[in-house]
Amino acid sequence: MAAPAGTNLTTVPTRPVHALLLPAGAALFDAVRRALDGDGPAVLPLSPDLPAPALRAALDALRPTHLVTPDGVRPRPDGVPAAGDIAVIIATSGTTGRPKGVELTAAALRASATASLRRIGARPGERWLCCVPPSHISGMQVLVRSLESGTEPVIHPRFSAAGVYETLAAGEAAHVSLVPTQLRRLLDHAAGLGGGLPAFRTILLGGAAAPPRLLREASAAGARVITTYGSSETSGGCVYDGEPLYKVDLKIGDDGRIRVRGPVLFSGYRLRPELTAECVEDGWFVTSDLGELAGGRLRVLGRADDVVITGGQKVVPGAVAALLAEHPAVRDVAVVGRPDPEWGERVVAVVVPADPAAPPALEELRAFCKDRLPAYAAPRALELLPALPQLPNGKPDLAALRAVTAPAG
């Protein structure tokens, strides 16, 4: 007898989703291991340091079936299982709106990890140091690379320049992932001890643009640094030193945005099919980043949604920041747009001086920019800070910098 109209004859396998509110450590690593092997539930790692409102927002938006804390496992009545092939869900920060959950299969994560190990020439038995939160894709991929290489990671609950240096000096790990701010602090710590860095085989550097001067200093200190580009949607870094990993394809669309295709791509945004459809185009993931391809190498210009419109002209803040980072009086810098009654937006340089006693002047930085960029891209305001505010993953908190209303310097 025929089934009634509208009956779904196919049963789609599902699996529970455990939100892990655990410190980085053995229990979290084991949960990730079981998720990738298919022996356990899908995992949604969340930072134990999340403020209560941010935690509620993440749980309400992503609806895990269970919450796992050091005290045990609690079911959540409004939880929704994930598709059976989903192993890991990475939550975005949610600083610009409703949190999103990037769904990743074990196959995608392993394709990324295997390609990474292959590119850097990792040797059997070499361990990874995880000092980036596993709730972010960079920290999660350190765990996956460890699993793929058959090793146990060295896990630091949070980044400490002294702790990383000691792990280096003891030879406990061969590879590590850092963001530029962390590398800067590690180099400063090493310089304070009167020497260079003990030898890591690889420092994967991602999360933000790496100033060329920082890369030169790291090389002079004996570090082998590989710059990476990627996102949660690409299972982490998918472009190393400008060249895509194995089986990853790149192209630049007519809108200037970088597009990525390959086995490392995410499956979709959790419970947000409409959002997934907006950023997937004929099998290509359409990123929010602007870029150029020359000779098969990718150059990332900055985020499309960070573009500043000043006096009718478009300015890419990342390009301005990369140039200002080369100024000898600049230790660290971010460039943002803030409202301006005359220009619509003004370009603001937020600078950490190399010497607090002799900070750079606005006109000095404007002249430096005008030598290599159009005049309208030069900053119209300067703000001096002792350090840039950061997100938990070590990236500059650009949203906080845009919101600052301090008088122009």
C-alpha positions as a Markdown table, in Angstrom:
| # | Residue | x | y | z |
|---|---|---|---|---|
| 1 | Met | 0.0 | 0.0 | 0.0 |
| 2 | Ala | 1.3 | 3.5 | -0.9 |
| 3 | Ala | 2.4 | 5.7 | 1.9 |
| 4 | Pro | 0.2 | 8.8 | 2.6 |
| 5 | Ala | 1.1 | 11.9 | 0.7 |
| 6 | Gly | 3.8 | 14.0 | 2.4 |
| 7 | Thr | 5.3 | 11.1 | 4.4 |
| 8 | Asn | 9.1 | 11.1 | 4.6 |
| 9 | Leu | 10.3 | 7.6 | 3.9 |
| 10 | Thr | 13.9 | 8.5 | 4.7 |
| 11 | Thr | 15.1 | 8.6 | 8.2 |
| 12 | Val | 18.0 | 11.1 | 8.6 |
| 13 | Pro | 20.5 | 10.0 | 11.3 |
| 14 | Thr | 21.0 | 12.5 | 14.1 |
| 15 | Arg | 23.2 | 12.8 | 17.1 |
| 16 | Pro | 23.1 | 14.7 | 20.4 |
| 17 | Val | 24.9 | 18.0 | 20.7 |
| 18 | His | 26.9 | 18.5 | 23.9 |
| 19 | Ala | 27.8 | 22.1 | 24.8 |
| 20 | Leu | 31.1 | 21.8 | 26.6 |
| 21 | Leu | 31.6 | 24.4 | 29.3 |
| 22 | Leu | 34.9 | 22.9 | 30.2 |
| 23 | Pro | 38.4 | 24.3 | 30.7 |
| 24 | Ala | 40.9 | 23.3 | 28.0 |
| 25 | Gly | 42.3 | 20.0 | 29.1 |
| 26 | Ala | 42.1 | 16.2 | 28.9 |
| 27 | Ala | 38.3 | 15.9 | 29.3 |
| 28 | Leu | 37.6 | 18.3 | 26.5 |
| 29 | Phe | 40.2 | 16.7 | 24.3 |
| 30 | Asp | 38.6 | 13.3 | 24.9 |
| 31 | Ala | 35.2 | 14.6 | 24.0 |
| 32 | Val | 36.6 | 16.0 | 20.7 |
| 33 | Arg | 38.2 | 12.6 | 20.0 |
| 34 | Arg | 35.0 | 10.7 | 20.5 |
| 35 | Ala | 33.0 | 13.2 | 18.4 |
| 36 | Leu | 35.4 | 12.8 | 15.4 |
| 37 | Asp | 35.5 | 9.0 | 15.8 |
| 38 | Gly | 31.7 | 8.9 | 15.9 |
| 39 | Asp | 31.6 | 7.3 | 19.3 |
| 40 | Gly | 30.2 | 10.3 | 21.1 |
| 41 | Pro | 27.9 | 13.3 | 20.6 |
| 42 | Ala | 28.7 | 16.3 | 18.5 |
| 43 | Val | 30.5 | 18.9 | 20.6 |
| 44 | Leu | 29.9 | 22.7 | 20.9 |
| 45 | Pro | 32.9 | 24.0 | 22.9 |
| 46 | Leu | 32.1 | 27.2 | 24.8 |
| 47 | Ser | 34.5 | 29.3 | 26.9 |
| 48 | Pro | 34.0 | 28.8 | 30.6 |
| 49 | Asp | 34.8 | 32.5 | 30.9 |
| 50 | Leu | 31.8 | 33.6 | 28.9 |
| 51 | Pro | 29.7 | 36.2 | 30.9 |
| 52 | Ala | 26.3 | 34.9 | 31.8 |
| 53 | Pro | 24.3 | 37.0 | 29.2 |
| 54 | Ala | 26.7 | 35.8 | 26.4 |
| 55 | Leu | 26.3 | 32.2 | 27.5 |
| 56 | Arg | 22.5 | 32.4 | 27.6 |
| 57 | Ala | 22.6 | 34.0 | 24.1 |
| 58 | Ala | 24.7 | 31.2 | 22.7 |
| 59 | Leu | 22.6 | 28.4 | 24.3 |
| 60 | Asp | 19.4 | 30.0 | 23.1 |
| 61 | Ala | 20.6 | 30.5 | 19.6 |
| 62 | Leu | 22.4 | 27.2 | 19.1 |
| 63 | Arg | 20.1 | 24.9 | 21.2 |
| 64 | Pro | 22.4 | 22.0 | 22.3 |
| 65 | Thr | 20.7 | 18.9 | 23.6 |
| 66 | His | 23.0 | 18.8 | 26.7 |
| 67 | Leu | 25.2 | 21.1 | 28.8 |
| 68 | Val | 28.4 | 19.6 | 30.1 |
| 69 | Thr | 30.2 | 21.3 | 33.0 |
| 70 | Pro | 32.9 | 20.0 | 35.4 |
| 71 | Asp | 29.9 | 19.0 | 37.7 |
| 72 | Gly | 28.3 | 16.7 | 35.1 |
| 73 | Val | 25.9 | 16.5 | 32.1 |
| 74 | Arg | 22.5 | 18.2 | 32.1 |
| 75 | Pro | 19.9 | 17.7 | 29.3 |
| 76 | Arg | 18.3 | 20.8 | 27.9 |
| 77 | Pro | 14.6 | 20.6 | 27.2 |
| 78 | Asp | 14.7 | 22.8 | 24.1 |
| 79 | Gly | 17.7 | 21.1 | 22.5 |
| 80 | Val | 17.9 | 20.1 | 18.9 |
| 81 | Pro | 20.0 | 17.2 | 17.6 |
| 82 | Ala | 22.5 | 17.7 | 14.8 |
| 83 | Ala | 22.7 | 15.8 | 11.6 |
| 84 | Gly | 24.6 | 12.5 | 12.1 |
| 85 | Asp | 27.7 | 13.6 | 10.2 |
| 86 | Ile | 28.3 | 16.8 | 12.2 |
| 87 | Ala | 31.1 | 16.4 | 14.7 |
| 88 | Val | 31.9 | 19.9 | 15.9 |
| 89 | Ile | 30.0 | 23.2 | 16.1 |
| 90 | Ile | 32.0 | 26.4 | 16.5 |
| 91 | Ala | 30.2 | 29.4 | 17.9 |
| 92 | Thr | 31.0 | 32.8 | 16.5 |
| 93 | Ser | 31.6 | 35.5 | 19.0 |
| 94 | Gly | 28.2 | 37.1 | 18.5 |
| 95 | Thr | 29.7 | 40.6 | 19.0 |
| 96 | Thr | 27.8 | 42.0 | 16.0 |
| 97 | Gly | 24.5 | 40.2 | 16.5 |
| 98 | Arg | 22.9 | 36.8 | 17.1 |
| 99 | Pro | 25.5 | 34.0 | 17.6 |
| 100 | Lys | 26.1 | 31.6 | 14.7 |
| 101 | Gly | 27.0 | 28.0 | 14.9 |
| 102 | Val | 29.4 | 26.7 | 12.2 |
| 103 | Glu | 28.7 | 23.0 | 11.7 |
| 104 | Leu | 31.8 | 20.9 | 10.7 |
| 105 | Thr | 32.0 | 17.3 | 9.8 |
| 106 | Ala | 34.8 | 15.0 | 11.0 |
| 107 | Ala | 35.8 | 14.7 | 7.3 |
| 108 | Ala | 36.2 | 18.4 | 6.8 |
| 109 | Leu | 38.2 | 18.9 | 10.0 |
| 110 | Arg | 40.4 | 15.9 | 9.2 |
| 111 | Ala | 40.9 | 17.1 | 5.6 |
| 112 | Ser | 42.2 | 20.5 | 7.0 |
| 113 | Ala | 44.4 | 18.9 | 9.6 |
| 114 | Thr | 45.9 | 16.4 | 7.2 |
| 115 | Ala | 46.6 | 19.1 | 4.6 |
| 116 | Ser | 48.2 | 21.3 | 7.3 |
| 117 | Leu | 50.5 | 18.5 | 8.6 |
| 118 | Arg | 51.5 | 17.8 | 5.0 |
| 119 | Arg | 52.3 | 21.4 | 4.2 |
| 120 | Ile | 54.4 | 22.1 | 7.2 |
| 121 | Gly | 56.3 | 18.8 | 6.9 |
| 122 | Ala | 55.3 | 17.5 | 10.4 |
| 123 | Arg | 57.2 | 14.5 | 11.5 |
| 124 | Pro | 55.8 | 11.4 | 13.4 |
| 125 | Gly | 55.5 | 11.9 | 17.1 |
| 126 | Glu | 55.8 | 15.7 | 17.1 |
| 127 | Arg | 53.5 | 17.3 | 19.5 |
| 128 | Trp | 51.4 | 20.5 | 19.3 |
| 129 | Leu | 51.0 | 23.2 | 21.9 |
| 130 | Cys | 47.4 | 24.4 | 22.3 |
| 131 | Cys | 47.3 | 27.9 | 23.9 |
| 132 | Val | 44.4 | 29.3 | 21.9 |
| 133 | Pro | 40.9 | 28.5 | 23.3 |
| 134 | Pro | 39.4 | 25.3 | 21.7 |
| 135 | Ser | 36.1 | 27.2 | 21.5 |
| 136 | His | 37.7 | 29.0 | 18.5 |
| 137 | Ile | 38.6 | 27.1 | 15.3 |
| 138 | Ser | 42.4 | 27.7 | 15.7 |
| 139 | Gly | 42.4 | 26.0 | 19.1 |
| 140 | Met | 40.1 | 23.2 | 17.9 |
| 141 | Gln | 42.4 | 22.5 | 14.9 |
| 142 | Val | 45.4 | 22.1 | 17.2 |
| 143 | Leu | 43.5 | 19.3 | 18.9 |
| 144 | Val | 42.4 | 17.7 | 15.5 |
| 145 | Arg | 46.0 | 17.9 | 14.2 |
| 146 | Ser | 47.2 | 16.2 | 17.3 |
| 147 | Leu | 44.6 | 13.4 | 16.8 |
| 148 | Glu | 45.6 | 13.0 | 13.1 |
| 149 | Ser | 49.3 | 12.8 | 14.1 |
| 150 | Gly | 48.6 | 10.3 | 16.9 |
| 151 | Thr | 50.0 | 12.5 | 19.6 |
| 152 | Glu | 48.7 | 14.2 | 22.8 |
| 153 | Pro | 48.7 | 18.0 | 22.7 |
| 154 | Val | 50.4 | 20.1 | 25.3 |
| 155 | Ile | 47.4 | 22.2 | 26.6 |
| 156 | His | 47.7 | 25.6 | 28.3 |
| 157 | Pro | 44.4 | 26.8 | 29.7 |
| 158 | Arg | 45.2 | 30.3 | 28.4 |
| 159 | Phe | 48.0 | 32.1 | 26.7 |
| 160 | Ser | 51.0 | 33.1 | 28.7 |
| 161 | Ala | 54.2 | 34.3 | 27.0 |
| 162 | Ala | 56.3 | 32.9 | 29.8 |
| 163 | Gly | 54.4 | 29.6 | 29.7 |
| 164 | Val | 54.8 | 29.2 | 26.0 |
| 165 | Tyr | 58.5 | 30.1 | 26.2 |
| 166 | Glu | 59.1 | 27.5 | 28.9 |
| 167 | Thr | 57.3 | 24.8 | 26.8 |
| 168 | Leu | 59.6 | 25.8 | 23.9 |
| 169 | Ala | 62.7 | 25.7 | 26.0 |
| 170 | Ala | 61.8 | 22.3 | 27.4 |
| 171 | Gly | 61.3 | 20.9 | 23.9 |
| 172 | Glu | 57.8 | 19.6 | 24.9 |
| 173 | Ala | 56.1 | 20.6 | 21.6 |
| 174 | Ala | 57.2 | 21.2 | 18.0 |
| 175 | His | 54.3 | 23.2 | 16.6 |
| 176 | Val | 52.0 | 26.0 | 17.8 |
| 177 | Ser | 49.2 | 28.3 | 16.5 |
| 178 | Leu | 49.3 | 31.9 | 17.6 |
| 179 | Val | 47.8 | 35.3 | 16.6 |
| 180 | Pro | 50.1 | 38.3 | 15.9 |
| 181 | Thr | 49.5 | 39.8 | 19.4 |
| 182 | Gln | 50.6 | 36.6 | 21.1 |
| 183 | Leu | 53.7 | 36.3 | 18.9 |
| 184 | Arg | 54.5 | 40.0 | 19.7 |
| 185 | Arg | 54.3 | 39.2 | 23.5 |
| 186 | Leu | 56.4 | 36.0 | 23.1 |
| 187 | Leu | 59.1 | 37.9 | 21.3 |
| 188 | Asp | 59.1 | 40.6 | 24.0 |
| 189 | His | 59.4 | 38.0 | 26.7 |
| 190 | Ala | 62.3 | 36.3 | 24.9 |
| 191 | Ala | 64.0 | 39.7 | 24.4 |
| 192 | Gly | 63.6 | 40.4 | 28.1 |
| 193 | Leu | 65.6 | 37.2 | 28.8 |
| 194 | Gly | 68.4 | 38.4 | 26.6 |
| 195 | Gly | 68.0 | 36.1 | 23.6 |
| 196 | Gly | 66.0 | 34.6 | 20.8 |
| 197 | Leu | 63.3 | 32.0 | 20.8 |
| 198 | Pro | 64.0 | 28.3 | 21.6 |
| 199 | Ala | 63.3 | 26.3 | 18.4 |
| 200 | Phe | 59.7 | 25.5 | 17.5 |
| 201 | Arg | 59.6 | 23.7 | 14.2 |
| 202 | Thr | 56.5 | 25.8 | 13.2 |
| 203 | Ile | 54.5 | 28.8 | 14.4 |
| 204 | Leu | 51.3 | 29.0 | 12.5 |
| 205 | Leu | 50.3 | 32.7 | 12.6 |
| 206 | Gly | 46.7 | 33.6 | 11.8 |
| 207 | Gly | 43.6 | 35.4 | 13.1 |
| 208 | Ala | 44.7 | 38.8 | 11.8 |
| 209 | Ala | 47.1 | 40.4 | 9.4 |
| 210 | Ala | 50.7 | 39.9 | 10.4 |
| 211 | Pro | 52.8 | 43.1 | 10.2 |
| 212 | Pro | 55.9 | 42.5 | 8.0 |
| 213 | Arg | 58.1 | 44.0 | 10.8 |
| 214 | Leu | 56.8 | 41.4 | 13.2 |
| 215 | Leu | 57.6 | 38.6 | 10.8 |
| 216 | Arg | 61.1 | 40.0 | 10.3 |
| 217 | Glu | 61.7 | 40.1 | 14.1 |
| 218 | Ala | 60.4 | 36.6 | 14.5 |
| 219 | Ser | 62.7 | 35.3 | 11.8 |
| 220 | Ala | 65.7 | 37.1 | 13.3 |
| 221 | Ala | 64.8 | 35.4 | 16.7 |
| 222 | Gly | 65.0 | 32.0 | 15.0 |
| 223 | Ala | 61.3 | 31.3 | 14.5 |
| 224 | Arg | 59.9 | 29.5 | 11.5 |
| 225 | Val | 56.6 | 31.4 | 11.0 |
| 226 | Ile | 53.9 | 30.4 | 8.4 |
| 227 | Thr | 51.1 | 32.9 | 7.9 |
| 228 | Thr | 47.6 | 31.5 | 7.6 |
| 229 | Tyr | 44.3 | 32.6 | 6.3 |
| 230 | Gly | 40.9 | 31.0 | 6.9 |
| 231 | Ser | 37.9 | 30.9 | 9.1 |
| 232 | Ser | 35.6 | 28.6 | 11.1 |
| 233 | Glu | 33.7 | 28.0 | 7.8 |
| 234 | Thr | 36.9 | 26.6 | 6.2 |
| 235 | Ser | 37.9 | 24.4 | 9.2 |
| 236 | Gly | 40.6 | 27.0 | 10.1 |
| 237 | Gly | 43.5 | 28.1 | 8.0 |
| 238 | Cys | 43.2 | 27.0 | 4.4 |
| 239 | Val | 45.8 | 29.2 | 2.9 |
| 240 | Tyr | 49.4 | 29.1 | 4.1 |
| 241 | Asp | 51.8 | 31.9 | 3.1 |
| 242 | Gly | 49.4 | 32.9 | 0.4 |
| 243 | Glu | 49.1 | 29.4 | -1.2 |
| 244 | Pro | 46.0 | 27.2 | -0.7 |
| 245 | Leu | 46.2 | 23.9 | 1.0 |
| 246 | Tyr | 45.8 | 20.6 | -0.8 |
| 247 | Lys | 42.5 | 20.4 | -2.7 |
| 248 | Val | 41.5 | 23.9 | -1.7 |
| 249 | Asp | 40.5 | 26.3 | -4.5 |
| 250 | Leu | 40.4 | 30.0 | -4.4 |
| 251 | Lys | 38.9 | 32.7 | -6.6 |
| 252 | Ile | 38.0 | 36.4 | -6.3 |
| 253 | Gly | 34.5 | 37.4 | -7.3 |
| 254 | Asp | 33.4 | 40.5 | -9.1 |
| 255 | Asp | 32.6 | 42.1 | -5.7 |
| 256 | Gly | 36.3 | 41.6 | -4.7 |
| 257 | Arg | 35.4 | 39.0 | -2.1 |
| 258 | Ile | 37.5 | 35.9 | -1.6 |
| 259 | Arg | 35.7 | 32.6 | -2.4 |
| 260 | Val | 36.8 | 29.2 | -1.2 |
| 261 | Arg | 36.0 | 25.7 | -2.3 |
| 262 | Gly | 37.2 | 22.3 | -1.2 |
| 263 | Pro | 36.8 | 19.4 | 1.3 |
| 264 | Val | 37.5 | 21.7 | 4.3 |
| 265 | Leu | 34.2 | 23.6 | 4.0 |
| 266 | Phe | 31.5 | 23.7 | 6.7 |
| 267 | Ser | 28.1 | 22.0 | 6.2 |
| 268 | Gly | 26.1 | 25.1 | 7.2 |
| 269 | Tyr | 25.1 | 27.4 | 10.0 |
| 270 | Arg | 23.3 | 25.6 | 12.7 |
| 271 | Leu | 19.5 | 26.1 | 12.5 |
| 272 | Arg | 20.0 | 28.9 | 10.0 |
| 273 | Pro | 19.5 | 27.5 | 6.5 |
| 274 | Glu | 18.7 | 31.0 | 5.1 |
| 275 | Leu | 22.0 | 32.3 | 6.3 |
| 276 | Thr | 23.9 | 29.3 | 4.8 |
| 277 | Ala | 22.2 | 30.0 | 1.4 |
| 278 | Glu | 23.4 | 33.6 | 1.5 |
| 279 | Cys | 27.1 | 32.7 | 1.7 |
| 280 | Val | 27.3 | 29.6 | -0.4 |
| 281 | Glu | 27.4 | 30.1 | -4.2 |
| 282 | Asp | 27.6 | 27.1 | -6.5 |
| 283 | Gly | 29.7 | 25.2 | -4.0 |
| 284 | Trp | 31.9 | 28.2 | -3.2 |
| 285 | Phe | 31.9 | 29.7 | 0.3 |
| 286 | Val | 31.7 | 33.5 | -0.2 |
| 287 | Thr | 33.8 | 35.1 | 2.6 |
| 288 | Ser | 33.5 | 38.6 | 4.0 |
| 289 | Asp | 37.1 | 39.3 | 3.1 |
| 290 | Leu | 38.4 | 41.3 | 0.1 |
| 291 | Gly | 41.5 | 39.9 | -1.6 |
| 292 | Glu | 43.7 | 39.7 | -4.7 |
| 293 | Leu | 45.2 | 36.7 | -6.5 |
| 294 | Ala | 48.5 | 37.2 | -8.2 |
| 295 | Gly | 50.5 | 34.3 | -9.5 |
| 296 | Gly | 48.3 | 31.9 | -7.6 |
| 297 | Arg | 49.1 | 33.6 | -4.3 |
| 298 | Leu | 46.4 | 35.3 | -2.2 |
| 299 | Arg | 46.7 | 38.7 | -0.7 |
| 300 | Val | 44.0 | 39.6 | 1.8 |
| 301 | Leu | 43.1 | 43.3 | 1.8 |
| 302 | Gly | 40.6 | 43.4 | 4.7 |
| 303 | Arg | 37.0 | 42.7 | 5.5 |
| 304 | Ala | 34.3 | 44.0 | 3.2 |
| 305 | Asp | 32.1 | 44.9 | 6.1 |
| 306 | Asp | 35.0 | 47.0 | 7.6 |
| 307 | Val | 35.3 | 49.3 | 4.6 |
| 308 | Val | 35.2 | 53.0 | 5.6 |
| 309 | Ile | 33.3 | 55.4 | 3.3 |
| 310 | Thr | 34.9 | 58.8 | 3.9 |
| 311 | Gly | 34.0 | 61.7 | 1.6 |
| 312 | Gly | 32.5 | 59.2 | -0.9 |
| 313 | Gln | 35.8 | 57.2 | -1.1 |
| 314 | Lys | 36.2 | 53.6 | 0.0 |
| 315 | Val | 39.1 | 52.9 | 2.4 |
| 316 | Val | 40.1 | 49.4 | 3.4 |
| 317 | Pro | 41.2 | 49.7 | 7.1 |
| 318 | Gly | 43.4 | 46.6 | 6.9 |
| 319 | Ala | 45.5 | 48.1 | 4.2 |
| 320 | Val | 46.0 | 51.3 | 6.1 |
| 321 | Ala | 46.9 | 49.4 | 9.3 |
| 322 | Ala | 49.4 | 47.2 | 7.5 |
| 323 | Leu | 51.2 | 50.3 | 6.2 |
| 324 | Leu | 51.2 | 52.1 | 9.6 |
| 325 | Ala | 52.6 | 49.0 | 11.3 |
| 326 | Glu | 55.8 | 49.6 | 9.3 |
| 327 | His | 56.3 | 53.1 | 10.9 |
| 328 | Pro | 59.2 | 52.9 | 13.4 |
| 329 | Ala | 57.2 | 54.7 | 16.1 |
| 330 | Val | 54.3 | 52.3 | 15.9 |
| 331 | Arg | 54.3 | 49.1 | 18.0 |
| 332 | Asp | 50.7 | 48.0 | 17.3 |
| 333 | Val | 47.9 | 49.6 | 15.4 |
| 334 | Ala | 44.3 | 49.1 | 14.4 |
| 335 | Val | 42.4 | 51.3 | 11.9 |
| 336 | Val | 38.6 | 51.8 | 12.2 |
| 337 | Gly | 35.9 | 54.2 | 10.9 |
| 338 | Arg | 33.9 | 56.4 | 13.2 |
| 339 | Pro | 31.0 | 58.8 | 12.4 |
| 340 | Asp | 32.0 | 62.2 | 11.2 |
| 341 | Pro | 29.5 | 65.1 | 10.4 |
| 342 | Glu | 31.5 | 66.3 | 7.4 |
| 343 | Trp | 33.0 | 63.2 | 5.9 |
| 344 | Gly | 30.3 | 60.6 | 6.8 |
| 345 | Glu | 33.1 | 58.5 | 8.4 |
| 346 | Arg | 36.6 | 59.4 | 9.4 |
| 347 | Val | 39.6 | 57.1 | 9.3 |
| 348 | Val | 40.9 | 56.7 | 12.8 |
| 349 | Ala | 44.3 | 55.2 | 13.7 |
| 350 | Val | 44.4 | 53.6 | 17.1 |
| 351 | Val | 48.1 | 53.2 | 17.9 |
| 352 | Val | 50.2 | 51.6 | 20.6 |
| 353 | Pro | 53.5 | 53.6 | 20.5 |
| 354 | Ala | 56.8 | 51.9 | 20.3 |
| 355 | Asp | 58.1 | 54.4 | 22.9 |
| 356 | Pro | 55.3 | 55.8 | 25.1 |
| 357 | Ala | 57.6 | 58.7 | 25.9 |
| 358 | Ala | 57.8 | 59.7 | 22.2 |
| 359 | Pro | 54.6 | 58.8 | 20.5 |
| 360 | Pro | 54.0 | 59.5 | 16.8 |
| 361 | Ala | 52.0 | 62.6 | 15.8 |
| 362 | Leu | 49.0 | 62.5 | 13.6 |
| 363 | Glu | 50.6 | 64.6 | 10.8 |
| 364 | Glu | 53.6 | 62.3 | 10.8 |
| 365 | Leu | 51.4 | 59.3 | 10.3 |
| 366 | Arg | 49.3 | 61.0 | 7.6 |
| 367 | Ala | 52.5 | 61.9 | 5.7 |
| 368 | Phe | 53.7 | 58.4 | 6.0 |
| 369 | Cys | 50.5 | 57.0 | 4.5 |
| 370 | Lys | 50.3 | 59.6 | 1.7 |
| 371 | Asp | 53.6 | 58.4 | 0.4 |
| 372 | Arg | 52.0 | 55.0 | -0.6 |
| 373 | Leu | 48.2 | 55.4 | -0.4 |
| 374 | Pro | 45.7 | 57.9 | -1.7 |
| 375 | Ala | 45.4 | 61.0 | 0.5 |
| 376 | Tyr | 41.8 | 60.2 | 1.5 |
| 377 | Ala | 43.0 | 56.9 | 3.1 |
| 378 | Ala | 45.4 | 58.7 | 5.5 |
| 379 | Pro | 44.0 | 58.8 | 9.1 |
| 380 | Arg | 42.2 | 61.9 | 10.1 |
| 381 | Ala | 42.3 | 61.1 | 13.8 |
| 382 | Leu | 44.8 | 59.5 | 16.1 |
| 383 | Glu | 44.2 | 57.8 | 19.4 |
| 384 | Leu | 47.0 | 56.5 | 21.6 |
| 385 | Leu | 46.5 | 53.5 | 23.8 |
| 386 | Pro | 48.9 | 51.4 | 26.0 |
| 387 | Ala | 47.4 | 48.2 | 24.4 |
| 388 | Leu | 44.7 | 47.3 | 21.9 |
| 389 | Pro | 41.6 | 45.7 | 23.4 |
| 390 | Gln | 41.3 | 42.1 | 22.5 |
| 391 | Leu | 38.7 | 39.4 | 21.9 |
| 392 | Pro | 39.2 | 36.1 | 23.8 |
| 393 | Asn | 40.9 | 34.6 | 20.7 |
| 394 | Gly | 43.5 | 37.3 | 20.7 |
| 395 | Lys | 42.2 | 39.4 | 17.8 |
| 396 | Pro | 41.8 | 43.1 | 18.2 |
| 397 | Asp | 38.3 | 44.1 | 19.3 |
| 398 | Leu | 37.4 | 46.3 | 16.4 |
| 399 | Ala | 33.8 | 46.7 | 17.6 |
| 400 | Ala | 35.0 | 48.2 | 20.8 |
| 401 | Leu | 37.4 | 50.5 | 19.0 |
| 402 | Arg | 34.7 | 51.8 | 16.7 |
| 403 | Ala | 32.5 | 52.5 | 19.7 |
| 404 | Val | 35.1 | 54.7 | 21.5 |
| 405 | Thr | 34.2 | 58.3 | 21.4 |
| 406 | Ala | 37.4 | 59.8 | 22.8 |
| 407 | Pro | 38.5 | 63.1 | 21.3 |
| 408 | Ala | 40.7 | 62.8 | 18.3 |
| 409 | Gly | 44.4 | 63.0 | 19.0 |
